Amino acid sequence: MHPISILGPGAEDLAGTLAERLAGRVAVVRREEHAGDPDGSEASGPVDGTPAGDTTLALAPDGSWTGRGSVDGFDALLDDLAPDHDYLVAVGYDRLRVATVLLGPDADPDGTPGDVIASGDRPEDVDVDDLLAALDRAEPWITRELLVERVERSADAERSGAIATFTGRVRARDAPDDDRTTHLAFEKYAGVARERMDAIAAELTDREGVFEVAFHHRTGVIEAGEDIVFVVVLAGHRAEAFRAVEDGIDRLKDEVPIFKKETTESEEFWLHQRP
């Protein structure tokens, strides 16, 4: 899923125009300043005779639905929507590693955590064709669950009895008295890195009993506690799955040109330049 955040006056108008132009399944998320209904009223009890619940949905015969629920922040919403959508257009939210459009004469790219790909005083100042092209070049929001769904669609899924995964995360510290790592920053030779990961995946799937292997390594700034890299393997049995996952992450770290800069509470350094 490719997420994009639009900030500033006129963001709703540009979001509507963009959503109409995007091809595929599109989710639109708007910031509400008040809990409850979009008009700001509270909605903690039954509505129109519907019992109250943590998540309430009304499903029509044609498959359309309306509902109300809660998630644990914008990140959780991105993770939840990623497997079922090609794009997400967010109005009023911004985040590290999310493509961002800034609107308004006082917009400040330096004060925006997202990757600014377009700006303008007004929505009509933004070239939508250029914006679409820039969004498709931006790194997608990939989750472990999305990769699991991809391998489950394998033509060999009926022969599989195991799915094994590995998730690498940003470790805050190795020992209790270490300086805390606040974040890591990853850079990669985009085309070369993807080609090498695809080659490793192909070599692993040549093994007996291994049907599908999927890799994804996030780039940009990733904060302590966040996920960095995923390896997912679909195999006939758990032994083949576990071996392929372990070999996959080891080879990714050894062979794929991805460079890591670590920032702690006291210093900043590139790992490959560390003595």
LOTORDREN-828023 format. One record per residue (C-alpha): residue number from 1; x, y, z. Coordinates in Angstrom, 1 decimal, always signed. Layout:
BEGIN
<resi:NUM; x:X; y:Y; z:Z>
...
! end
This chain:
BEGIN
<resi:1; x:+0.0; y:+0.0; z:+0.0>
<resi:2; x:+1.2; y:+3.5; z:-0.9>
<resi:3; x:+0.2; y:+6.0; z:+1.8>
<resi:4; x:+0.2; y:+9.7; z:+1.3>
<resi:5; x:-0.4; y:+12.5; z:+3.8>
<resi:6; x:-1.9; y:+15.9; z:+2.9>
<resi:7; x:-1.5; y:+18.8; z:+5.3>
<resi:8; x:-2.7; y:+22.4; z:+5.3>
<resi:9; x:-5.6; y:+24.5; z:+4.0>
<resi:10; x:-7.4; y:+22.8; z:+1.1>
<resi:11; x:-6.1; y:+19.3; z:+2.1>
<resi:12; x:-9.6; y:+17.9; z:+1.8>
<resi:13; x:-10.1; y:+19.2; z:-1.7>
<resi:14; x:-6.8; y:+17.8; z:-2.9>
<resi:15; x:-7.4; y:+14.5; z:-1.2>
<resi:16; x:-10.7; y:+14.1; z:-3.0>
<resi:17; x:-9.1; y:+14.9; z:-6.4>
<resi:18; x:-6.3; y:+12.5; z:-5.7>
<resi:19; x:-8.6; y:+9.6; z:-4.5>
<resi:20; x:-10.6; y:+9.9; z:-7.8>
<resi:21; x:-7.4; y:+9.6; z:-9.9>
<resi:22; x:-5.8; y:+6.7; z:-8.1>
<resi:23; x:-6.2; y:+3.2; z:-9.7>
<resi:24; x:-7.0; y:+0.4; z:-7.3>
<resi:25; x:-8.5; y:+0.2; z:-3.8>
<resi:26; x:-8.1; y:+3.5; z:-2.0>
<resi:27; x:-8.6; y:+4.3; z:+1.7>
<resi:28; x:-9.2; y:+7.9; z:+2.8>
<resi:29; x:-8.5; y:+8.8; z:+6.5>
<resi:30; x:-9.5; y:+12.1; z:+7.9>
<resi:31; x:-8.4; y:+13.5; z:+11.3>
<resi:32; x:-11.3; y:+14.2; z:+13.6>
<resi:33; x:-10.6; y:+16.5; z:+16.5>
<resi:34; x:-13.5; y:+15.1; z:+18.6>
<resi:35; x:-14.3; y:+11.5; z:+19.6>
<resi:36; x:-17.5; y:+10.0; z:+18.4>
<resi:37; x:-19.4; y:+11.2; z:+15.3>
<resi:38; x:-17.8; y:+13.3; z:+12.6>
<resi:39; x:-19.9; y:+16.2; z:+13.8>
<resi:40; x:-18.1; y:+16.0; z:+17.1>
<resi:41; x:-20.9; y:+14.5; z:+19.1>
<resi:42; x:-20.2; y:+11.7; z:+21.5>
<resi:43; x:-21.3; y:+8.2; z:+20.5>
<resi:44; x:-20.8; y:+5.9; z:+23.4>
<resi:45; x:-24.2; y:+4.1; z:+23.4>
<resi:46; x:-26.6; y:+2.4; z:+20.9>
<resi:47; x:-27.2; y:+4.2; z:+17.7>
<resi:48; x:-30.5; y:+3.7; z:+15.8>
<resi:49; x:-31.3; y:+0.6; z:+17.9>
<resi:50; x:-27.9; y:-1.0; z:+17.2>
<resi:51; x:-26.2; y:-2.4; z:+20.3>
<resi:52; x:-23.1; y:-0.6; z:+21.5>
<resi:53; x:-19.8; y:-2.4; z:+21.0>
<resi:54; x:-16.1; y:-1.7; z:+20.5>
<resi:55; x:-16.6; y:-2.1; z:+16.8>
<resi:56; x:-20.0; y:-1.5; z:+15.2>
<resi:57; x:-20.7; y:-2.2; z:+11.5>
<resi:58; x:-23.8; y:-2.0; z:+9.3>
<resi:59; x:-23.5; y:-4.3; z:+6.2>
<resi:60; x:-25.7; y:-3.8; z:+3.2>
<resi:61; x:-26.7; y:-6.6; z:+0.7>
<resi:62; x:-24.4; y:-5.2; z:-1.9>
<resi:63; x:-21.4; y:-5.5; z:+0.4>
<resi:64; x:-21.1; y:-1.8; z:+1.3>
<resi:65; x:-20.8; y:-1.0; z:+5.0>
<resi:66; x:-20.6; y:+1.8; z:+7.5>
<resi:67; x:-19.2; y:+1.5; z:+10.9>
<resi:68; x:-17.5; y:+2.8; z:+14.0>
<resi:69; x:-14.6; y:+1.5; z:+16.0>
<resi:70; x:-11.2; y:+2.3; z:+17.4>
<resi:71; x:-7.5; y:+1.6; z:+16.7>
<resi:72; x:-4.3; y:+2.2; z:+18.6>
<resi:73; x:-3.2; y:+5.3; z:+16.6>
<resi:74; x:-2.4; y:+6.1; z:+13.0>
<resi:75; x:+0.3; y:+3.4; z:+12.7>
<resi:76; x:-2.1; y:+0.7; z:+13.7>
<resi:77; x:-4.5; y:+2.0; z:+11.0>
<resi:78; x:-1.8; y:+1.8; z:+8.4>
<resi:79; x:-1.0; y:-1.8; z:+9.4>
<resi:80; x:-4.6; y:-2.8; z:+9.4>
<resi:81; x:-5.5; y:-1.3; z:+6.0>
<resi:82; x:-2.3; y:-2.2; z:+4.1>
<resi:83; x:-3.2; y:-5.8; z:+3.2>
<resi:84; x:-6.5; y:-4.8; z:+1.5>
<resi:85; x:-5.7; y:-1.4; z:-0.2>
<resi:86; x:-3.4; y:-0.1; z:-2.9>
<resi:87; x:-3.3; y:+3.5; z:-1.6>
<resi:88; x:-4.2; y:+5.4; z:+1.6>
<resi:89; x:-4.8; y:+9.1; z:+1.5>
<resi:90; x:-4.6; y:+10.7; z:+5.0>
<resi:91; x:-5.8; y:+14.2; z:+5.7>
<resi:92; x:-4.3; y:+15.9; z:+8.7>
<resi:93; x:-1.9; y:+13.2; z:+9.7>
<resi:94; x:+1.9; y:+13.0; z:+9.1>
<resi:95; x:+4.5; y:+10.4; z:+9.9>
<resi:96; x:+8.0; y:+9.4; z:+9.2>
<resi:97; x:+8.5; y:+7.5; z:+5.9>
<resi:98; x:+5.1; y:+8.6; z:+4.6>
<resi:99; x:+5.0; y:+10.6; z:+1.4>
<resi:100; x:+3.6; y:+14.1; z:+2.3>
<resi:101; x:+2.1; y:+17.1; z:+0.5>
<resi:102; x:+2.3; y:+20.5; z:+2.2>
<resi:103; x:-0.3; y:+23.2; z:+1.4>
<resi:104; x:-0.3; y:+26.8; z:+2.4>
<resi:105; x:+2.1; y:+29.8; z:+2.2>
<resi:106; x:+3.6; y:+29.1; z:+5.6>
<resi:107; x:+4.2; y:+25.4; z:+5.2>
<resi:108; x:+7.6; y:+24.2; z:+6.6>
<resi:109; x:+9.1; y:+21.1; z:+5.1>
<resi:110; x:+11.8; y:+21.1; z:+7.8>
<resi:111; x:+9.2; y:+20.8; z:+10.5>
<resi:112; x:+7.4; y:+17.8; z:+8.8>
<resi:113; x:+8.4; y:+14.3; z:+9.7>
<resi:114; x:+7.2; y:+12.8; z:+6.4>
<resi:115; x:+9.0; y:+12.8; z:+3.1>
<resi:116; x:+7.7; y:+15.9; z:+1.3>
<resi:117; x:+7.0; y:+15.1; z:-2.4>
<resi:118; x:+5.0; y:+18.2; z:-3.3>
<resi:119; x:+3.9; y:+21.6; z:-2.0>
<resi:120; x:+1.9; y:+24.6; z:-3.0>
<resi:121; x:+0.0; y:+27.5; z:-1.6>
<resi:122; x:-3.3; y:+26.1; z:-2.8>
<resi:123; x:-4.5; y:+22.7; z:-4.0>
<resi:124; x:-4.6; y:+23.8; z:-7.6>
<resi:125; x:-0.9; y:+24.7; z:-7.4>
<resi:126; x:-0.1; y:+20.9; z:-7.1>
<resi:127; x:+0.3; y:+19.1; z:-10.4>
<resi:128; x:-1.7; y:+15.9; z:-9.8>
<resi:129; x:+0.0; y:+13.9; z:-12.6>
<resi:130; x:+3.4; y:+14.7; z:-11.1>
<resi:131; x:+2.0; y:+13.8; z:-7.7>
<resi:132; x:+0.8; y:+10.4; z:-8.8>
<resi:133; x:+4.2; y:+9.6; z:-10.4>
<resi:134; x:+6.0; y:+10.7; z:-7.2>
<resi:135; x:+3.7; y:+8.6; z:-5.0>
<resi:136; x:+4.3; y:+5.5; z:-7.1>
<resi:137; x:+8.0; y:+6.0; z:-6.7>
<resi:138; x:+7.7; y:+6.3; z:-2.9>
<resi:139; x:+8.4; y:+3.3; z:-0.7>
<resi:140; x:+5.2; y:+1.4; z:+0.0>
<resi:141; x:+3.9; y:+0.5; z:+3.5>
<resi:142; x:+4.6; y:-3.2; z:+3.7>
<resi:143; x:+3.6; y:-5.3; z:+6.8>
<resi:144; x:+4.4; y:-8.8; z:+7.8>
<resi:145; x:+0.7; y:-9.7; z:+7.5>
<resi:146; x:+0.7; y:-8.5; z:+3.9>
<resi:147; x:+3.7; y:-10.7; z:+3.0>
<resi:148; x:+2.0; y:-13.7; z:+4.7>
<resi:149; x:-1.1; y:-13.1; z:+2.6>
<resi:150; x:+1.0; y:-13.0; z:-0.6>
<resi:151; x:+2.8; y:-16.3; z:+0.1>
<resi:152; x:-0.6; y:-17.9; z:+1.0>
<resi:153; x:-1.8; y:-17.2; z:-2.6>
<resi:154; x:+1.0; y:-19.4; z:-4.0>
<resi:155; x:+0.0; y:-22.1; z:-6.5>
<resi:156; x:+1.7; y:-24.6; z:-4.1>
<resi:157; x:-0.3; y:-23.4; z:-1.0>
<resi:158; x:-2.2; y:-26.8; z:-0.9>
<resi:159; x:+1.1; y:-28.6; z:-0.4>
<resi:160; x:+2.3; y:-26.3; z:+2.4>
<resi:161; x:+2.1; y:-27.2; z:+6.1>
<resi:162; x:+4.1; y:-24.3; z:+7.5>
<resi:163; x:+4.6; y:-20.5; z:+7.3>
<resi:164; x:+7.6; y:-19.2; z:+9.2>
<resi:165; x:+8.4; y:-15.5; z:+9.7>
<resi:166; x:+11.2; y:-13.3; z:+11.0>
<resi:167; x:+10.8; y:-9.7; z:+12.1>
<resi:168; x:+13.8; y:-7.5; z:+12.8>
<resi:169; x:+13.1; y:-4.6; z:+15.1>
<resi:170; x:+15.0; y:-1.5; z:+16.4>
<resi:171; x:+16.6; y:-2.6; z:+19.7>
<resi:172; x:+16.8; y:+0.3; z:+22.2>
<resi:173; x:+19.8; y:-1.1; z:+24.0>
<resi:174; x:+21.8; y:-4.3; z:+24.3>
<resi:175; x:+22.5; y:-4.1; z:+28.0>
<resi:176; x:+20.7; y:-2.1; z:+30.8>
<resi:177; x:+23.6; y:+0.4; z:+31.1>
<resi:178; x:+24.0; y:+1.0; z:+27.4>
<resi:179; x:+23.1; y:+4.4; z:+25.8>
<resi:180; x:+19.6; y:+4.2; z:+24.5>
<resi:181; x:+19.3; y:+4.0; z:+20.7>
<resi:182; x:+16.6; y:+6.5; z:+19.6>
<resi:183; x:+16.4; y:+5.5; z:+16.0>
<resi:184; x:+18.1; y:+3.9; z:+13.0>
<resi:185; x:+18.3; y:+5.3; z:+9.5>
<resi:186; x:+18.6; y:+2.9; z:+6.5>
<resi:187; x:+19.7; y:+3.7; z:+3.0>
<resi:188; x:+19.9; y:+1.3; z:+0.1>
<resi:189; x:+20.8; y:+1.2; z:-3.6>
<resi:190; x:+17.1; y:+0.7; z:-4.4>
<resi:191; x:+17.4; y:-1.3; z:-7.7>
<resi:192; x:+20.4; y:-3.3; z:-6.6>
<resi:193; x:+19.0; y:-4.2; z:-3.2>
<resi:194; x:+15.7; y:-5.4; z:-4.6>
<resi:195; x:+17.4; y:-7.5; z:-7.3>
<resi:196; x:+19.6; y:-9.1; z:-4.7>
<resi:197; x:+16.7; y:-9.9; z:-2.4>
<resi:198; x:+14.8; y:-11.4; z:-5.3>
<resi:199; x:+17.8; y:-13.5; z:-6.3>
<resi:200; x:+18.2; y:-14.8; z:-2.7>
<resi:201; x:+14.4; y:-15.6; z:-2.6>
<resi:202; x:+14.7; y:-17.5; z:-5.9>
<resi:203; x:+17.6; y:-19.5; z:-4.7>
<resi:204; x:+15.8; y:-20.4; z:-1.4>
<resi:205; x:+12.7; y:-21.5; z:-3.3>
<resi:206; x:+14.8; y:-23.9; z:-5.3>
<resi:207; x:+15.2; y:-26.0; z:-2.2>
<resi:208; x:+13.1; y:-29.1; z:-1.8>
<resi:209; x:+9.9; y:-28.3; z:+0.2>
<resi:210; x:+10.3; y:-24.5; z:+0.0>
<resi:211; x:+7.5; y:-22.9; z:-2.1>
<resi:212; x:+7.6; y:-19.1; z:-1.5>
<resi:213; x:+10.0; y:-16.6; z:+0.1>
<resi:214; x:+9.2; y:-12.9; z:+0.6>
<resi:215; x:+11.5; y:-10.2; z:+1.9>
<resi:216; x:+10.9; y:-6.6; z:+2.8>
<resi:217; x:+13.4; y:-4.1; z:+4.3>
<resi:218; x:+12.2; y:-0.7; z:+5.3>
<resi:219; x:+14.3; y:+2.4; z:+4.6>
<resi:220; x:+14.5; y:+5.9; z:+6.1>
<resi:221; x:+14.3; y:+6.7; z:+9.8>
<resi:222; x:+12.9; y:+3.9; z:+12.0>
<resi:223; x:+12.4; y:+4.6; z:+15.7>
<resi:224; x:+13.2; y:+2.3; z:+18.7>
<resi:225; x:+10.7; y:-0.5; z:+18.9>
<resi:226; x:+9.6; y:-0.3; z:+15.3>
<resi:227; x:+9.9; y:-3.1; z:+12.7>
<resi:228; x:+12.7; y:-3.0; z:+10.2>
<resi:229; x:+12.7; y:-6.1; z:+8.1>
<resi:230; x:+10.5; y:-9.1; z:+7.4>
<resi:231; x:+11.2; y:-12.6; z:+6.0>
<resi:232; x:+8.3; y:-14.9; z:+5.3>
<resi:233; x:+8.6; y:-18.5; z:+4.0>
<resi:234; x:+5.9; y:-20.9; z:+2.8>
<resi:235; x:+7.1; y:-24.5; z:+3.0>
<resi:236; x:+5.9; y:-28.1; z:+3.2>
<resi:237; x:+7.1; y:-28.6; z:+6.8>
<resi:238; x:+8.4; y:-26.5; z:+9.6>
<resi:239; x:+12.0; y:-27.7; z:+9.4>
<resi:240; x:+12.3; y:-26.4; z:+5.8>
<resi:241; x:+10.5; y:-23.2; z:+6.7>
<resi:242; x:+12.7; y:-22.4; z:+9.8>
<resi:243; x:+15.9; y:-23.2; z:+7.9>
<resi:244; x:+14.9; y:-20.9; z:+5.0>
<resi:245; x:+14.0; y:-18.1; z:+7.3>
<resi:246; x:+17.3; y:-18.2; z:+9.1>
<resi:247; x:+19.3; y:-18.5; z:+6.0>
<resi:248; x:+17.3; y:-15.8; z:+4.3>
<resi:249; x:+17.9; y:-13.1; z:+7.0>
<resi:250; x:+21.5; y:-14.1; z:+7.3>
<resi:251; x:+22.1; y:-13.7; z:+3.6>
<resi:252; x:+20.1; y:-10.5; z:+3.4>
<resi:253; x:+22.3; y:-8.9; z:+6.1>
<resi:254; x:+25.5; y:-10.2; z:+4.4>
<resi:255; x:+24.7; y:-9.7; z:+0.7>
<resi:256; x:+22.2; y:-6.9; z:+0.2>
<resi:257; x:+23.6; y:-3.3; z:+0.0>
<resi:258; x:+21.7; y:-1.6; z:+2.8>
<resi:259; x:+23.5; y:+0.9; z:+5.0>
<resi:260; x:+22.6; y:+1.6; z:+8.6>
<resi:261; x:+23.2; y:+4.8; z:+10.7>
<resi:262; x:+22.5; y:+4.5; z:+14.4>
<resi:263; x:+21.6; y:+7.4; z:+16.6>
<resi:264; x:+21.9; y:+7.0; z:+20.4>
<resi:265; x:+21.5; y:+9.5; z:+23.2>
<resi:266; x:+25.2; y:+10.4; z:+23.0>
<resi:267; x:+26.4; y:+9.8; z:+19.4>
<resi:268; x:+25.5; y:+9.1; z:+15.7>
<resi:269; x:+27.5; y:+6.8; z:+13.4>
<resi:270; x:+27.3; y:+4.6; z:+10.3>
<resi:271; x:+27.7; y:+0.9; z:+11.2>
<resi:272; x:+29.9; y:+0.1; z:+8.2>
<resi:273; x:+32.4; y:+2.8; z:+9.3>
<resi:274; x:+32.5; y:+1.6; z:+12.9>
<resi:275; x:+35.9; y:+0.1; z:+13.7>
! end
